[in-house]
Amino acid sequence: MKVKKSRILTVGFALVVGVVTTVQAQPSEARLMKETKVTKSQAEKTALAKVPNGVIKSAELEKEHGLLIWSFDIAKPGTKNITEVQVDAKTGKIASVQIETPKDQASEAAADKR
């Protein structure tokens, strides 16, 4: 019985350390804002230019693949697809444009929950 409790405590401790390490590894948006040269408003205009008649559904500042980016999920009337437009937060240039189907969106939401 003592061995079981010891193992449970060890596993529990390892999980807590893992979660704390992951949370600390993610830079806060406030800290990332200090590194930007392109405002959110400027990046929005650039992103919306790629999706005529689009409406921004969500936006975030994040580090991805070594780049500091503004990431926008843009909906367009007449489709359930979302266009994700990423704008480099230092140069203002488009870093990526991807179409996400409803299936892609569900997969991404499930991954975010983990």
Backbone as ProteinMPNN parsed JSONL, in Angstrom:
{"seq_chain_A": "MKVKKSRILTVGFALVVGVVTTVQAQPSEARLMKETKVTKSQAEKTALAKVPNGVIKSAELEKEHGLLIWSFDIAKPGTKNITEVQVDAKTGKIASVQIETPKDQASEAAADKR", "coords_chain_A": {"N_chain_A": [[0.822, -1.198, 0.0], [1.97, 1.215, 0.751], [3.809, 1.539, -1.266], [2.152, 1.959, -3.485], [0.95, 4.447, -2.832], [3.211, 6.036, -2.824], [4.0, 5.878, -5.508], [1.771, 7.055, -6.734], [1.914, 9.643, -5.669], [4.372, 10.416, -6.761], [3.86, 10.358, -9.537], [1.806, 12.259, -9.612], [3.189, 14.55, -8.75], [5.025, 14.809, -10.855], [3.278, 15.403, -12.961], [2.265, 17.904, -12.132], [4.624, 19.453, -12.159], [5.195, 19.306, -14.899], [2.978, 20.682, -16.028], [3.276, 23.258, -14.893], [5.767, 23.961, -15.974], [5.127, 24.031, -18.718], [3.227, 26.123, -18.775], [4.816, 28.252, -17.924], [6.586, 28.358, -20.059], [5.173, 29.444, -22.139], [5.076, 32.558, -23.492], [3.646, 35.551, -22.187], [0.966, 37.499, -23.614], [1.224, 40.205, -23.141], [3.971, 40.472, -22.714], [4.882, 39.71, -25.212], [3.846, 41.773, -26.752], [5.61, 43.859, -26.387], [7.597, 43.308, -28.153], [6.606, 43.748, -30.667], [6.393, 45.466, -33.822], [4.479, 46.138, -35.466], [1.214, 47.229, -35.221], [-1.805, 45.816, -33.825], [-4.064, 46.736, -35.151], [-2.987, 47.618, -37.621], [-2.079, 45.161, -38.592], [-4.52, 43.798, -38.785], [-5.761, 45.167, -40.923], [-4.051, 44.434, -43.014], [-4.459, 41.655, -43.02], [-7.246, 41.465, -43.556], [-7.284, 42.453, -46.136], [-6.541, 40.283, -47.592], [-8.756, 38.685, -47.559], [-11.443, 39.38, -49.023], [-14.482, 40.983, -48.062], [-14.426, 39.723, -45.64], [-14.768, 38.869, -42.123], [-13.325, 39.389, -39.033], [-13.024, 36.853, -36.716], [-11.53, 35.936, -34.59], [-8.507, 36.864, -32.905], [-5.023, 36.785, -32.229], [-1.869, 37.262, -30.626], [1.12, 35.638, -31.106], [3.932, 33.371, -30.769], [5.181, 31.534, -33.355], [6.729, 28.961, -34.995], [9.165, 30.248, -34.651], [8.616, 32.84, -35.366], [7.183, 35.999, -34.525], [3.883, 36.555, -34.54], [0.788, 38.019, -35.674], [-2.207, 36.445, -35.526], [-5.082, 35.761, -37.324], [-8.417, 34.66, -37.456], [-10.606, 34.494, -40.001], [-13.857, 34.915, -41.135], [-15.971, 34.354, -43.952], [-18.76, 35.49, -45.73], [-21.216, 33.118, -46.818], [-19.788, 30.769, -46.676], [-18.601, 28.079, -44.615], [-16.039, 27.759, -44.05], [-12.981, 28.874, -42.571], [-10.617, 31.414, -42.917], [-7.36, 31.47, -42.057], [-5.18, 33.939, -41.369], [-1.899, 34.907, -41.078], [0.122, 37.427, -39.872], [3.284, 38.841, -39.922], [4.503, 40.182, -37.011], [6.584, 41.896, -36.781], [7.455, 42.767, -39.279], [5.173, 43.238, -40.779], [4.43, 41.844, -42.986], [2.646, 39.283, -44.833], [2.67, 36.156, -43.365], [1.51, 33.682, -43.567], [-1.265, 32.052, -45.136], [-4.1, 30.219, -44.687], [-6.726, 27.964, -45.442], [-9.284, 26.79, -43.435], [-11.327, 24.097, -43.028], [-14.599, 23.182, -41.671], [-14.131, 20.668, -40.469], [-11.35, 20.742, -40.058], [-11.29, 22.868, -38.233], [-12.638, 21.74, -36.041], [-10.848, 19.722, -35.34], [-8.644, 21.26, -34.587], [-9.716, 22.655, -32.401], [-10.137, 20.53, -30.652], [-7.509, 19.716, -30.219], [-6.521, 21.981, -28.935], [-7.817, 21.815, -26.514], [-6.473, 19.828, -25.23]], "CA_chain_A": [[0.0, 0.0, 0.0], [2.866, 2.369, 0.811], [4.416, 1.673, -2.59], [1.138, 2.555, -4.36], [0.832, 5.864, -2.486], [4.446, 6.672, -3.271], [3.937, 6.001, -6.975], [0.738, 8.044, -7.063], [2.475, 10.958, -5.36], [5.438, 10.696, -7.727], [3.212, 10.678, -10.815], [1.113, 13.534, -9.428], [4.205, 15.607, -8.719], [5.551, 14.958, -12.22], [2.26, 16.095, -13.757], [2.241, 19.308, -11.717], [5.848, 20.081, -12.684], [5.02, 19.423, -16.354], [2.012, 21.751, -16.32], [3.899, 24.532, -14.53], [6.808, 24.228, -16.968], [4.459, 24.402, -19.967], [2.639, 27.452, -18.609], [5.902, 29.227, -17.878], [7.247, 28.411, -21.357], [4.363, 30.256, -23.036], [5.201, 33.969, -23.136], [2.371, 36.242, -22.097], [0.718, 38.421, -24.725], [1.772, 41.515, -22.755], [5.411, 40.44, -22.955], [5.078, 39.671, -26.664], [3.502, 43.093, -27.303], [6.813, 44.708, -26.322], [8.462, 42.958, -29.282], [5.967, 44.042, -31.951], [6.626, 46.733, -34.517], [3.243, 46.317, -36.223], [0.081, 47.206, -34.297], [-2.881, 44.881, -34.14], [-4.91, 47.402, -36.149], [-2.292, 47.551, -38.915], [-2.081, 43.756, -39.018], [-5.901, 43.486, -39.185], [-5.974, 45.709, -42.274], [-3.302, 43.584, -43.934], [-5.131, 40.35, -43.077], [-8.542, 41.616, -44.227], [-7.043, 42.674, -47.564], [-6.405, 38.953, -48.201], [-10.056, 38.005, -47.539], [-12.48, 40.381, -49.311], [-15.764, 40.811, -47.365], [-14.213, 38.893, -44.458], [-15.005, 39.412, -40.79], [-12.42, 38.754, -38.077], [-13.71, 36.124, -35.644], [-10.622, 35.9, -33.45], [-7.155, 37.365, -33.174], [-4.086, 36.605, -31.127], [-0.443, 37.468, -30.856], [1.789, 34.417, -30.655], [5.172, 32.956, -31.428], [4.964, 30.293, -34.08], [7.857, 28.63, -35.885], [10.218, 31.235, -34.475], [8.162, 34.178, -35.756], [6.161, 36.67, -33.737], [2.836, 36.812, -35.543], [-0.615, 38.269, -35.393], [-2.968, 35.396, -36.196], [-6.495, 36.133, -37.439], [-9.375, 33.742, -38.061], [-11.514, 35.368, -40.732], [-15.005, 34.248, -41.752], [-16.43, 34.998, -45.172], [-20.157, 35.126, -45.968], [-21.478, 32.092, -47.826], [-18.97, 29.576, -46.471], [-18.314, 27.733, -43.222], [-14.586, 27.732, -43.927], [-12.314, 30.014, -41.933], [-9.293, 31.691, -43.467], [-6.419, 31.915, -41.037], [-4.138, 34.783, -41.953], [-0.874, 35.255, -40.108], [0.896, 38.604, -40.27], [4.506, 38.991, -39.135], [4.322, 41.333, -36.12], [7.762, 42.77, -36.847], [7.611, 43.34, -40.621], [3.874, 43.567, -41.365], [4.19, 41.022, -44.178], [1.875, 38.057, -44.657], [3.517, 34.996, -43.093], [0.802, 32.469, -43.95], [-2.706, 32.095, -45.364], [-4.591, 28.846, -44.777], [-8.167, 27.751, -45.359], [-9.631, 25.726, -42.491], [-12.695, 23.588, -43.172], [-15.183, 22.88, -40.36], [-13.446, 19.501, -39.915], [-10.057, 21.244, -39.571], [-11.563, 23.694, -37.062], [-12.966, 20.827, -34.944], [-9.594, 19.074, -34.942], [-7.824, 22.267, -33.897], [-10.349, 22.903, -31.109], [-9.874, 19.354, -29.809], [-6.089, 19.766, -29.857], [-6.347, 23.079, -27.989], [-8.331, 21.371, -25.213], [-5.437, 18.992, -24.601]], "C_chain_A": [[0.865, 1.261, 0.0], [3.502, 2.636, -0.552], [3.436, 2.338, -3.547], [1.02, 4.052, -4.101], [2.057, 6.635, -2.978], [4.439, 6.886, -4.78], [2.925, 7.051, -7.395], [1.261, 9.45, -6.807], [3.555, 11.358, -6.358], [4.847, 11.103, -9.074], [2.504, 12.024, -10.721], [2.078, 14.705, -9.441], [4.756, 15.871, -10.111], [4.559, 15.7, -13.106], [2.213, 17.581, -13.42], [3.457, 20.046, -12.268], [5.729, 20.287, -14.19], [4.089, 20.55, -16.736], [2.628, 23.112, -16.024], [4.96, 24.913, -15.55], [6.195, 24.682, -18.284], [3.886, 25.8, -19.875], [3.725, 28.512, -18.605], [6.573, 29.389, -19.229], [6.48, 29.284, -22.343], [4.488, 31.729, -22.631], [3.826, 34.633, -23.111], [2.224, 37.206, -23.273], [1.289, 39.8, -24.404], [3.273, 41.575, -23.018], [5.701, 40.433, -24.454], [4.807, 41.039, -27.306], [4.716, 44.019, -27.337], [7.731, 44.473, -27.511], [7.876, 43.369, -30.64], [6.401, 45.389, -32.517], [5.386, 47.108, -35.327], [2.08, 46.22, -35.234], [-0.959, 46.174, -34.746], [-3.77, 45.457, -35.24], [-4.282, 47.358, -37.54], [-2.32, 46.131, -39.47], [-3.47, 43.324, -39.469], [-6.171, 43.954, -40.605], [-5.273, 44.845, -43.317], [-4.009, 42.251, -44.118], [-6.454, 40.439, -43.838], [-8.394, 41.879, -45.721], [-6.916, 41.344, -48.309], [-7.742, 38.222, -48.31], [-11.155, 39.051, -47.762], [-13.811, 40.002, -48.655], [-15.642, 39.946, -46.109], [-14.476, 39.647, -43.168], [-14.098, 38.652, -39.814], [-13.224, 38.15, -36.931], [-12.836, 36.003, -34.397], [-9.252, 36.39, -33.888], [-6.287, 37.099, -31.962], [-2.669, 36.883, -31.596], [0.265, 36.255, -30.294], [3.121, 34.231, -31.362], [4.883, 31.615, -32.078], [6.1, 30.108, -35.067], [8.934, 29.707, -35.837], [9.835, 32.657, -34.865], [7.151, 34.712, -34.745], [5.084, 37.083, -34.722], [1.524, 37.244, -34.896], [-1.366, 37.218, -36.2], [-4.446, 35.752, -36.159], [-7.285, 35.001, -38.075], [-10.451, 34.613, -38.677], [-12.603, 34.536, -41.403], [-15.436, 35.057, -42.964], [-17.885, 34.558, -45.408], [-20.278, 34.05, -47.051], [-20.641, 30.841, -47.695], [-18.761, 29.338, -44.981], [-16.811, 27.635, -42.984], [-14.104, 29.001, -43.23], [-10.971, 30.183, -42.632], [-8.43, 32.203, -42.328], [-5.309, 32.679, -41.74], [-3.175, 35.164, -40.833], [-0.022, 36.38, -40.684], [2.101, 38.719, -39.341], [4.403, 40.29, -38.324], [5.519, 42.275, -36.107], [7.888, 43.454, -38.202], [6.296, 43.792, -41.246], [3.552, 42.761, -42.608], [3.378, 39.783, -43.827], [2.852, 36.895, -44.458], [2.862, 33.714, -43.593], [-0.673, 32.773, -44.178], [-3.158, 30.653, -45.544], [-6.105, 28.824, -44.65], [-8.406, 26.575, -44.42], [-11.091, 25.345, -42.689], [-13.284, 23.386, -41.773], [-14.514, 21.68, -39.685], [-12.09, 19.912, -39.329], [-10.244, 22.03, -38.271], [-11.87, 22.822, -35.846], [-11.712, 20.135, -34.427], [-8.715, 20.019, -34.143], [-8.396, 22.554, -32.512], [-10.093, 21.747, -30.139], [-8.42, 19.354, -29.343], [-5.826, 20.854, -28.823], [-6.823, 22.689, -26.588], [-7.303, 20.535, -24.464], [-4.371, 19.876, -24.128]], "O_chain_A": [[0.541, 2.248, -0.661], [3.708, 3.783, -0.947], [3.833, 3.191, -4.341], [0.992, 4.843, -5.044], [1.939, 7.75, -3.485], [4.826, 7.948, -5.267], [3.183, 7.845, -8.299], [1.074, 10.345, -7.63], [3.635, 12.521, -6.753], [5.286, 12.081, -9.679], [2.59, 12.838, -11.64], [1.814, 15.731, -10.068], [4.934, 17.024, -10.505], [4.958, 16.537, -13.916], [2.13, 18.422, -14.316], [3.323, 21.153, -12.79], [6.121, 21.336, -14.702], [4.375, 21.3, -17.669], [2.507, 24.03, -16.836], [5.043, 26.075, -15.948], [6.692, 25.622, -18.903], [4.041, 26.59, -20.806], [3.565, 29.564, -19.223], [7.087, 30.468, -19.524], [7.07, 29.812, -23.286], [4.052, 32.107, -21.543], [2.955, 34.309, -23.918], [3.21, 37.666, -23.849], [1.785, 40.488, -25.297], [3.791, 42.59, -23.484], [6.649, 41.071, -24.911], [5.458, 41.414, -28.281], [4.83, 44.866, -28.223], [8.549, 45.329, -27.847], [8.578, 43.338, -31.65], [6.73, 46.319, -31.78], [5.255, 48.234, -35.807], [1.973, 45.242, -34.494], [-0.972, 45.733, -35.895], [-4.178, 44.74, -36.154], [-4.97, 47.09, -38.525], [-2.553, 45.922, -40.661], [-3.597, 42.566, -40.431], [-6.749, 43.216, -41.404], [-5.833, 44.559, -44.375], [-4.144, 41.767, -45.242], [-6.748, 39.582, -44.671], [-9.296, 41.557, -46.494], [-7.154, 41.282, -49.515], [-7.861, 37.254, -49.061], [-11.734, 39.553, -46.799], [-14.217, 38.84, -48.689], [-16.651, 39.487, -45.575], [-14.419, 40.876, -43.115], [-14.107, 37.422, -39.778], [-13.999, 38.837, -36.266], [-13.347, 35.971, -33.277], [-8.891, 36.34, -35.064], [-6.743, 37.174, -30.821], [-2.328, 36.759, -32.773], [0.045, 35.878, -29.143], [3.398, 34.839, -32.396], [4.401, 30.684, -31.433], [6.391, 30.991, -35.873], [9.541, 30.037, -36.856], [10.636, 33.58, -34.714], [6.36, 33.954, -34.184], [5.338, 37.87, -35.634], [1.205, 36.893, -33.761], [-1.184, 37.111, -37.413], [-5.0, 36.015, -35.092], [-6.883, 34.448, -39.098], [-11.127, 35.373, -37.983], [-12.322, 33.588, -42.137], [-15.287, 36.279, -43.002], [-18.196, 33.372, -45.293], [-19.559, 34.06, -48.05], [-20.764, 29.933, -48.516], [-18.747, 30.278, -44.187], [-16.365, 27.449, -41.852], [-14.742, 30.051, -43.297], [-10.276, 29.204, -42.904], [-8.724, 33.23, -41.715], [-4.597, 32.141, -42.588], [-3.58, 35.671, -39.787], [0.478, 36.305, -41.806], [1.955, 38.696, -38.119], [4.235, 41.369, -38.894], [5.469, 43.336, -35.485], [8.368, 44.585, -38.285], [6.295, 44.635, -42.143], [2.508, 42.97, -43.226], [3.407, 39.297, -42.697], [3.745, 36.677, -45.275], [3.547, 32.773, -43.994], [-1.258, 33.628, -43.513], [-2.675, 29.946, -46.429], [-6.69, 29.564, -43.858], [-7.816, 25.506, -44.578], [-11.984, 26.179, -42.535], [-12.546, 23.416, -40.789], [-14.347, 21.671, -38.466], [-11.726, 19.48, -38.236], [-9.465, 21.884, -37.33], [-11.42, 23.123, -34.74], [-11.534, 19.979, -33.219], [-8.113, 19.627, -33.144], [-7.64, 22.684, -31.548], [-9.86, 21.966, -28.95], [-8.139, 19.025, -28.19], [-4.998, 20.672, -27.93], [-6.292, 23.178, -25.591], [-7.262, 20.529, -23.234], [-3.384, 19.406, -23.562]]}, "name": "protein", "num_of_chains": 1, "seq": "MKVKKSRILTVGFALVVGVVTTVQAQPSEARLMKETKVTKSQAEKTALAKVPNGVIKSAELEKEHGLLIWSFDIAKPGTKNITEVQVDAKTGKIASVQIETPKDQASEAAADKR"}
